[in-house]
Amino acid sequence: MKKEQIDVTGATLPFFRYEENGITYYEFDSSESELPVPMVNALRGLELLKDRNERLKMINMQEPTGLYPSIAERFSWSTEVLEDGNVSILFCIRE
């Protein structure tokens, strides 16, 4: 899997794109960022998702619970606590 850095309008952190099993992933790491950087970048990243074959992966120091209510109608997500204590959140478009 080769990750390619991409430009994302309005983002303040590096974003990467890669494909795995027919799914396109966009990924960014905000685990060392202070508010509101994670929220701003998550919103910019969610704008990239156009269909069910795309995902946004966010690595953050904690779950972005303040973000969830504002995106719940359009997106779903799953979380995983990583070995280093950070959280991986995987967003996709709701069916």
N, CA, C and O atoms as CSV, one atom per row, in Angstrom:
chain,resi,resn,atom,element,x,y,z
A,1,MET,N,N,0.851,-1.171,0.000
A,1,MET,CA,C,0.000,0.000,0.000
A,1,MET,C,C,0.901,1.241,0.000
A,1,MET,O,O,1.730,1.428,0.892
A,2,LYS,N,N,0.721,2.065,-1.003
A,2,LYS,CA,C,1.509,3.285,-1.115
A,2,LYS,C,C,0.636,4.487,-0.765
A,2,LYS,O,O,-0.403,4.710,-1.387
A,3,LYS,N,N,1.061,5.256,0.228
A,3,LYS,CA,C,0.340,6.466,0.618
A,3,LYS,C,C,0.909,7.636,-0.166
A,3,LYS,O,O,2.122,7.825,-0.253
A,4,GLU,N,N,-0.005,8.418,-0.734
A,4,GLU,CA,C,0.353,9.591,-1.522
A,4,GLU,C,C,-0.160,10.838,-0.803
A,4,GLU,O,O,-1.339,10.913,-0.457
A,5,GLN,N,N,0.712,11.809,-0.579
A,5,GLN,CA,C,0.260,13.047,0.050
A,5,GLN,C,C,-0.556,13.845,-0.958
A,5,GLN,O,O,-0.185,13.950,-2.127
A,6,ILE,N,N,-1.680,14.414,-0.492
A,6,ILE,CA,C,-2.559,15.180,-1.359
A,6,ILE,C,C,-2.837,16.543,-0.750
A,6,ILE,O,O,-2.707,16.733,0.460
A,7,ASP,N,N,-3.221,17.488,-1.593
A,7,ASP,CA,C,-3.641,18.810,-1.131
A,7,ASP,C,C,-5.131,18.773,-0.837
A,7,ASP,O,O,-5.920,18.285,-1.646
A,8,VAL,N,N,-5.509,19.286,0.315
A,8,VAL,CA,C,-6.910,19.373,0.699
A,8,VAL,C,C,-7.188,20.828,1.044
A,8,VAL,O,O,-6.605,21.375,1.980
A,9,THR,N,N,-8.077,21.448,0.287
A,9,THR,CA,C,-8.409,22.852,0.482
A,9,THR,C,C,-8.864,23.118,1.909
A,9,THR,O,O,-9.772,22.455,2.410
A,10,GLY,N,N,-8.240,24.076,2.554
A,10,GLY,CA,C,-8.615,24.467,3.908
A,10,GLY,C,C,-7.989,23.639,5.011
A,10,GLY,O,O,-8.145,23.971,6.186
A,11,ALA,N,N,-7.283,22.568,4.667
A,11,ALA,CA,C,-6.658,21.721,5.688
A,11,ALA,C,C,-5.369,22.363,6.189
A,11,ALA,O,O,-4.673,23.052,5.444
A,12,THR,N,N,-5.067,22.127,7.449
A,12,THR,CA,C,-3.844,22.658,8.045
A,12,THR,C,C,-2.865,21.557,8.428
A,12,THR,O,O,-1.790,21.829,8.963
A,13,LEU,N,N,-3.245,20.305,8.151
A,13,LEU,CA,C,-2.387,19.147,8.410
A,13,LEU,C,C,-2.194,18.377,7.105
A,13,LEU,O,O,-3.013,18.499,6.193
A,14,PRO,N,N,-1.129,17.591,7.003
A,14,PRO,CA,C,-0.939,16.768,5.803
A,14,PRO,C,C,-2.016,15.681,5.690
A,14,PRO,O,O,-2.381,15.046,6.679
A,15,PHE,N,N,-2.505,15.484,4.483
A,15,PHE,CA,C,-3.461,14.433,4.167
A,15,PHE,C,C,-2.811,13.458,3.204
A,15,PHE,O,O,-1.993,13.842,2.368
A,16,PHE,N,N,-3.184,12.192,3.331
A,16,PHE,CA,C,-2.658,11.140,2.472
A,16,PHE,C,C,-3.812,10.339,1.895
A,16,PHE,O,O,-4.874,10.224,2.508
A,17,ARG,N,N,-3.589,9.781,0.699
A,17,ARG,CA,C,-4.579,8.937,0.037
A,17,ARG,C,C,-3.920,7.603,-0.299
A,17,ARG,O,O,-2.760,7.558,-0.709
A,18,TYR,N,N,-4.672,6.519,-0.122
A,18,TYR,CA,C,-4.212,5.200,-0.523
A,18,TYR,C,C,-5.423,4.317,-0.792
A,18,TYR,O,O,-6.537,4.634,-0.376
A,19,GLU,N,N,-5.200,3.214,-1.486
A,19,GLU,CA,C,-6.275,2.271,-1.784
A,19,GLU,C,C,-5.959,0.916,-1.177
A,19,GLU,O,O,-4.811,0.474,-1.140
A,20,GLU,N,N,-7.016,0.275,-0.704
A,20,GLU,CA,C,-6.888,-1.053,-0.115
A,20,GLU,C,C,-8.200,-1.805,-0.328
A,20,GLU,O,O,-9.258,-1.341,0.097
A,21,ASN,N,N,-8.134,-2.961,-0.981
A,21,ASN,CA,C,-9.317,-3.794,-1.228
A,21,ASN,C,C,-10.453,-3.030,-1.903
A,21,ASN,O,O,-11.618,-3.205,-1.544
A,22,GLY,N,N,-10.121,-2.183,-2.879
A,22,GLY,CA,C,-11.133,-1.451,-3.630
A,22,GLY,C,C,-11.706,-0.241,-2.918
A,22,GLY,O,O,-12.626,0.395,-3.432
A,23,ILE,N,N,-11.185,0.092,-1.749
A,23,ILE,CA,C,-11.644,1.255,-0.982
A,23,ILE,C,C,-10.549,2.315,-1.032
A,23,ILE,O,O,-9.370,2.011,-0.851
A,24,THR,N,N,-10.951,3.567,-1.282
A,24,THR,CA,C,-10.016,4.692,-1.237
A,24,THR,C,C,-10.067,5.292,0.158
A,24,THR,O,O,-11.137,5.633,0.662
A,25,TYR,N,N,-8.908,5.415,0.772
A,25,TYR,CA,C,-8.788,5.984,2.108
A,25,TYR,C,C,-8.097,7.340,2.034
A,25,TYR,O,O,-7.124,7.519,1.301
A,26,TYR,N,N,-8.612,8.281,2.801
A,26,TYR,CA,C,-7.955,9.562,3.035
A,26,TYR,C,C,-7.603,9.554,4.517
A,26,TYR,O,O,-8.412,9.134,5.345
A,27,GLU,N,N,-6.415,10.009,4.853
A,27,GLU,CA,C,-5.950,9.884,6.232
A,27,GLU,C,C,-5.211,11.147,6.667
A,27,GLU,O,O,-4.479,11.757,5.888
A,28,PHE,N,N,-5.418,11.521,7.922
A,28,PHE,CA,C,-4.627,12.588,8.528
A,28,PHE,C,C,-4.437,12.288,10.009
A,28,PHE,O,O,-5.207,11.538,10.608
A,29,ASP,N,N,-3.417,12.874,10.579
A,29,ASP,CA,C,-3.066,12.644,11.980
A,29,ASP,C,C,-3.108,13.971,12.723
A,29,ASP,O,O,-2.289,14.855,12.473
A,30,SER,N,N,-4.057,14.107,13.631
A,30,SER,CA,C,-4.187,15.318,14.442
A,30,SER,C,C,-3.872,15.036,15.903
A,30,SER,O,O,-4.243,15.817,16.780
A,31,SER,N,N,-3.192,13.928,16.172
A,31,SER,CA,C,-2.963,13.486,17.549
A,31,SER,C,C,-2.084,14.439,18.359
A,31,SER,O,O,-2.114,14.408,19.589
A,32,GLU,N,N,-1.315,15.270,17.696
A,32,GLU,CA,C,-0.470,16.222,18.424
A,32,GLU,C,C,-0.970,17.654,18.276
A,32,GLU,O,O,-0.242,18.601,18.570
A,33,SER,N,N,-2.202,17.813,17.824
A,33,SER,CA,C,-2.770,19.133,17.563
A,33,SER,C,C,-3.725,19.554,18.673
A,33,SER,O,O,-4.358,18.725,19.326
A,34,GLU,N,N,-3.808,20.853,18.863
A,34,GLU,CA,C,-4.745,21.398,19.843
A,34,GLU,C,C,-5.998,21.881,19.129
A,34,GLU,O,O,-5.988,22.130,17.923
A,35,LEU,N,N,-7.083,22.010,19.900
A,35,LEU,CA,C,-8.338,22.508,19.341
A,35,LEU,C,C,-8.125,23.889,18.736
A,35,LEU,O,O,-7.368,24.681,19.296
A,36,PRO,N,N,-8.753,24.202,17.633
A,36,PRO,CA,C,-9.759,23.469,16.865
A,36,PRO,C,C,-9.184,22.704,15.673
A,36,PRO,O,O,-9.939,22.300,14.789
A,37,VAL,N,N,-7.877,22.497,15.628
A,37,VAL,CA,C,-7.224,21.879,14.468
A,37,VAL,C,C,-7.840,20.525,14.091
A,37,VAL,O,O,-8.117,20.318,12.910
A,38,PRO,N,N,-8.070,19.589,15.026
A,38,PRO,CA,C,-8.659,18.306,14.634
A,38,PRO,C,C,-10.029,18.468,13.968
A,38,PRO,O,O,-10.302,17.825,12.954
A,39,MET,N,N,-10.877,19.308,14.522
A,39,MET,CA,C,-12.227,19.507,13.982
A,39,MET,C,C,-12.174,20.125,12.588
A,39,MET,O,O,-12.869,19.676,11.677
A,40,VAL,N,N,-11.351,21.150,12.428
A,40,VAL,CA,C,-11.226,21.824,11.127
A,40,VAL,C,C,-10.781,20.831,10.062
A,40,VAL,O,O,-11.359,20.788,8.976
A,41,ASN,N,N,-9.776,20.046,10.357
A,41,ASN,CA,C,-9.255,19.101,9.379
A,41,ASN,C,C,-10.223,17.947,9.127
A,41,ASN,O,O,-10.315,17.462,7.999
A,42,ALA,N,N,-10.936,17.505,10.141
A,42,ALA,CA,C,-11.942,16.459,9.938
A,42,ALA,C,C,-13.028,16.948,8.982
A,42,ALA,O,O,-13.441,16.215,8.083
A,43,LEU,N,N,-13.480,18.156,9.168
A,43,LEU,CA,C,-14.522,18.698,8.288
A,43,LEU,C,C,-14.019,18.831,6.856
A,43,LEU,O,O,-14.758,18.549,5.913
A,44,ARG,N,N,-12.780,19.255,6.683
A,44,ARG,CA,C,-12.205,19.345,5.324
A,44,ARG,C,C,-12.080,17.945,4.718
A,44,ARG,O,O,-12.369,17.747,3.537
A,45,GLY,N,N,-11.657,16.994,5.515
A,45,GLY,CA,C,-11.510,15.631,5.026
A,45,GLY,C,C,-12.836,14.985,4.672
A,45,GLY,O,O,-12.921,14.249,3.690
A,46,LEU,N,N,-13.866,15.245,5.452
A,46,LEU,CA,C,-15.180,14.675,5.161
A,46,LEU,C,C,-15.724,15.185,3.826
A,46,LEU,O,O,-16.507,14.494,3.174
A,47,GLU,N,N,-15.320,16.370,3.420
A,47,GLU,CA,C,-15.744,16.915,2.121
A,47,GLU,C,C,-15.204,16.080,0.959
A,47,GLU,O,O,-15.742,16.145,-0.146
A,48,LEU,N,N,-14.151,15.299,1.192
A,48,LEU,CA,C,-13.571,14.455,0.146
A,48,LEU,C,C,-14.429,13.227,-0.162
A,48,LEU,O,O,-14.361,12.686,-1.266
A,49,LEU,N,N,-15.227,12.791,0.798
A,49,LEU,CA,C,-15.999,11.560,0.641
A,49,LEU,C,C,-17.200,11.794,-0.263
A,49,LEU,O,O,-18.093,12.580,0.054
A,50,LYS,N,N,-17.205,11.093,-1.396
A,50,LYS,CA,C,-18.282,11.254,-2.381
A,50,LYS,C,C,-19.151,10.014,-2.528
A,50,LYS,O,O,-20.287,10.115,-2.989
A,51,ASP,N,N,-18.635,8.833,-2.142
A,51,ASP,CA,C,-19.436,7.607,-2.256
A,51,ASP,C,C,-19.018,6.594,-1.200
A,51,ASP,O,O,-18.105,6.838,-0.412
A,52,ARG,N,N,-19.705,5.447,-1.198
A,52,ARG,CA,C,-19.506,4.420,-0.168
A,52,ARG,C,C,-18.180,3.683,-0.289
A,52,ARG,O,O,-17.839,2.893,0.591
A,53,ASN,N,N,-17.427,3.921,-1.352
A,53,ASN,CA,C,-16.130,3.275,-1.528
A,53,ASN,C,C,-14.983,4.164,-1.065
A,53,ASN,O,O,-13.831,3.940,-1.435
A,54,GLU,N,N,-15.297,5.165,-0.263
A,54,GLU,CA,C,-14.282,6.077,0.260
A,54,GLU,C,C,-14.418,6.174,1.773
A,54,GLU,O,O,-15.521,6.111,2.315
A,55,ARG,N,N,-13.291,6.326,2.441
A,55,ARG,CA,C,-13.253,6.440,3.904
A,55,ARG,C,C,-12.299,7.553,4.295
A,55,ARG,O,O,-11.336,7.839,3.584
A,56,LEU,N,N,-12.571,8.172,5.418
A,56,LEU,CA,C,-11.654,9.135,6.027
A,56,LEU,C,C,-11.157,8.541,7.332
A,56,LEU,O,O,-11.954,8.171,8.195
A,57,LYS,N,N,-9.850,8.449,7.479
A,57,LYS,CA,C,-9.245,7.941,8.709
A,57,LYS,C,C,-8.575,9.106,9.433
A,57,LYS,O,O,-7.704,9.786,8.891
A,58,MET,N,N,-9.002,9.310,10.653
A,58,MET,CA,C,-8.471,10.384,11.504
A,58,MET,C,C,-7.779,9.738,12.694
A,58,MET,O,O,-8.370,8.905,13.381
A,59,ILE,N,N,-6.536,10.115,12.939
A,59,ILE,CA,C,-5.833,9.683,14.148
A,59,ILE,C,C,-5.841,10.881,15.089
A,59,ILE,O,O,-5.378,11.962,14.725
A,60,ASN,N,N,-6.358,10.696,16.283
A,60,ASN,CA,C,-6.493,11.808,17.220
A,60,ASN,C,C,-6.177,11.321,18.627
A,60,ASN,O,O,-6.165,10.118,18.885
A,61,MET,N,N,-5.924,12.249,19.527
A,61,MET,CA,C,-5.599,11.875,20.901
A,61,MET,C,C,-6.813,11.366,21.671
A,61,MET,O,O,-6.673,10.695,22.693
A,62,GLN,N,N,-8.016,11.693,21.169
A,62,GLN,CA,C,-9.254,11.238,21.792
A,62,GLN,C,C,-10.359,11.270,20.746
A,62,GLN,O,O,-10.175,11.815,19.657
A,63,GLU,N,N,-11.491,10.692,21.073
A,63,GLU,CA,C,-12.605,10.745,20.137
A,63,GLU,C,C,-13.086,12.182,20.001
A,63,GLU,O,O,-13.159,12.906,20.994
A,64,PRO,N,N,-13.416,12.605,18.777
A,64,PRO,CA,C,-13.916,13.966,18.566
A,64,PRO,C,C,-15.429,14.033,18.802
A,64,PRO,O,O,-16.199,14.277,17.873
A,65,THR,N,N,-15.839,13.817,20.035
A,65,THR,CA,C,-17.267,13.710,20.347
A,65,THR,C,C,-18.046,14.978,20.014
A,65,THR,O,O,-19.249,14.908,19.764
A,66,GLY,N,N,-17.399,16.116,20.006
A,66,GLY,CA,C,-18.081,17.352,19.631
A,66,GLY,C,C,-18.421,17.405,18.152
A,66,GLY,O,O,-19.323,18.140,17.750
A,67,LEU,N,N,-17.718,16.644,17.347
A,67,LEU,CA,C,-17.949,16.591,15.907
A,67,LEU,C,C,-19.144,15.706,15.565
A,67,LEU,O,O,-19.899,16.024,14.645
A,68,TYR,N,N,-19.324,14.628,16.271
A,68,TYR,CA,C,-20.311,13.615,15.918
A,68,TYR,C,C,-21.732,14.142,15.692
A,68,TYR,O,O,-22.337,13.799,14.677
A,69,PRO,N,N,-22.291,14.958,16.591
A,69,PRO,CA,C,-23.671,15.408,16.365
A,69,PRO,C,C,-23.851,16.195,15.061
A,69,PRO,O,O,-24.905,16.111,14.430
A,70,SER,N,N,-22.840,16.948,14.660
A,70,SER,CA,C,-22.987,17.782,13.467
A,70,SER,C,C,-22.863,16.999,12.161
A,70,SER,O,O,-23.225,17.516,11.103
A,71,ILE,N,N,-22.363,15.775,12.211
A,71,ILE,CA,C,-22.185,14.987,10.987
A,71,ILE,C,C,-23.027,13.715,10.966
A,71,ILE,O,O,-23.013,12.989,9.971
A,72,ALA,N,N,-23.753,13.432,12.033
A,72,ALA,CA,C,-24.438,12.147,12.208
A,72,ALA,C,C,-25.465,11.833,11.121
A,72,ALA,O,O,-25.697,10.658,10.836
A,73,GLU,N,N,-26.076,12.818,10.515
A,73,GLU,CA,C,-27.076,12.552,9.477
A,73,GLU,C,C,-26.446,12.035,8.195
A,73,GLU,O,O,-27.070,11.264,7.466
A,74,ARG,N,N,-25.222,12.450,7.911
A,74,ARG,CA,C,-24.591,12.107,6.630
A,74,ARG,C,C,-23.514,11.029,6.754
A,74,ARG,O,O,-23.277,10.286,5.802
A,75,PHE,N,N,-22.861,10.935,7.911
A,75,PHE,CA,C,-21.720,10.031,8.060
A,75,PHE,C,C,-21.900,9.085,9.236
A,75,PHE,O,O,-22.567,9.407,10.219
A,76,SER,N,N,-21.290,7.911,9.116
A,76,SER,CA,C,-21.170,6.999,10.253
A,76,SER,C,C,-19.681,6.814,10.517
A,76,SER,O,O,-18.852,7.206,9.696
A,77,TRP,N,N,-19.335,6.217,11.662
A,77,TRP,CA,C,-17.928,6.080,12.034
A,77,TRP,C,C,-17.743,4.903,12.981
A,77,TRP,O,O,-18.674,4.433,13.635
A,78,SER,N,N,-16.515,4.459,13.020
A,78,SER,CA,C,-16.107,3.433,13.978
A,78,SER,C,C,-14.784,3.882,14.581
A,78,SER,O,O,-14.041,4.649,13.970
A,79,THR,N,N,-14.499,3.402,15.775
A,79,THR,CA,C,-13.282,3.834,16.465
A,79,THR,C,C,-12.469,2.636,16.923
A,79,THR,O,O,-12.988,1.539,17.127
A,80,GLU,N,N,-11.186,2.884,17.076
A,80,GLU,CA,C,-10.262,1.871,17.581
A,80,GLU,C,C,-9.207,2.586,18.414
A,80,GLU,O,O,-8.596,3.550,17.953
A,81,VAL,N,N,-8.995,2.120,19.632
A,81,VAL,CA,C,-7.926,2.668,20.464
A,81,VAL,C,C,-6.622,1.996,20.031
A,81,VAL,O,O,-6.523,0.770,19.995
A,82,LEU,N,N,-5.632,2.816,19.705
A,82,LEU,CA,C,-4.346,2.329,19.230
A,82,LEU,C,C,-3.413,2.016,20.392
A,82,LEU,O,O,-3.658,2.443,21.520
A,83,GLU,N,N,-2.357,1.280,20.123
A,83,GLU,CA,C,-1.406,0.886,21.167
A,83,GLU,C,C,-0.811,2.072,21.909
A,83,GLU,O,O,-0.509,1.973,23.098
A,84,ASP,N,N,-0.637,3.203,21.208
A,84,ASP,CA,C,-0.041,4.381,21.837
A,84,ASP,C,C,-1.055,5.222,22.615
A,84,ASP,O,O,-0.700,6.265,23.164
A,85,GLY,N,N,-2.316,4.776,22.665
A,85,GLY,CA,C,-3.357,5.491,23.396
A,85,GLY,C,C,-4.160,6.444,22.535
A,85,GLY,O,O,-5.209,6.925,22.963
A,86,ASN,N,N,-3.690,6.727,21.330
A,86,ASN,CA,C,-4.464,7.560,20.422
A,86,ASN,C,C,-5.653,6.766,19.903
A,86,ASN,O,O,-5.756,5.558,20.117
A,87,VAL,N,N,-6.547,7.466,19.217
A,87,VAL,CA,C,-7.753,6.838,18.694
A,87,VAL,C,C,-7.779,6.987,17.180
A,87,VAL,O,O,-7.508,8.064,16.649
A,88,SER,N,N,-8.103,5.913,16.497
A,88,SER,CA,C,-8.316,5.938,15.046
A,88,SER,C,C,-9.818,5.963,14.815
A,88,SER,O,O,-10.542,5.092,15.296
A,89,ILE,N,N,-10.285,6.973,14.070
A,89,ILE,CA,C,-11.702,7.091,13.743
A,89,ILE,C,C,-11.833,6.930,12.240
A,89,ILE,O,O,-11.169,7.633,11.478
A,90,LEU,N,N,-12.683,6.011,11.809
A,90,LEU,CA,C,-12.891,5.757,10.397
A,90,LEU,C,C,-14.312,6.205,10.033
A,90,LEU,O,O,-15.295,5.654,10.528
A,91,PHE,N,N,-14.399,7.208,9.165
A,91,PHE,CA,C,-15.679,7.786,8.743
A,91,PHE,C,C,-16.051,7.275,7.367
A,91,PHE,O,O,-15.181,7.051,6.525
A,92,CYS,N,N,-17.347,7.088,7.135
A,92,CYS,CA,C,-17.850,6.784,5.802
A,92,CYS,C,C,-19.242,7.410,5.638
A,92,CYS,O,O,-19.902,7.779,6.610
A,93,ILE,N,N,-19.655,7.513,4.384
A,93,ILE,CA,C,-20.977,8.067,4.080
A,93,ILE,C,C,-22.036,7.054,4.485
A,93,ILE,O,O,-21.888,5.856,4.243
A,94,ARG,N,N,-23.098,7.542,5.099
A,94,ARG,CA,C,-24.217,6.669,5.476
A,94,ARG,C,C,-24.940,6.190,4.227
A,94,ARG,O,O,-24.974,6.882,3.210
A,95,GLU,N,N,-25.507,5.019,4.314
A,95,GLU,CA,C,-26.295,4.484,3.188
A,95,GLU,C,C,-27.617,5.173,3.117
A,95,GLU,O,O,-28.426,4.867,2.241
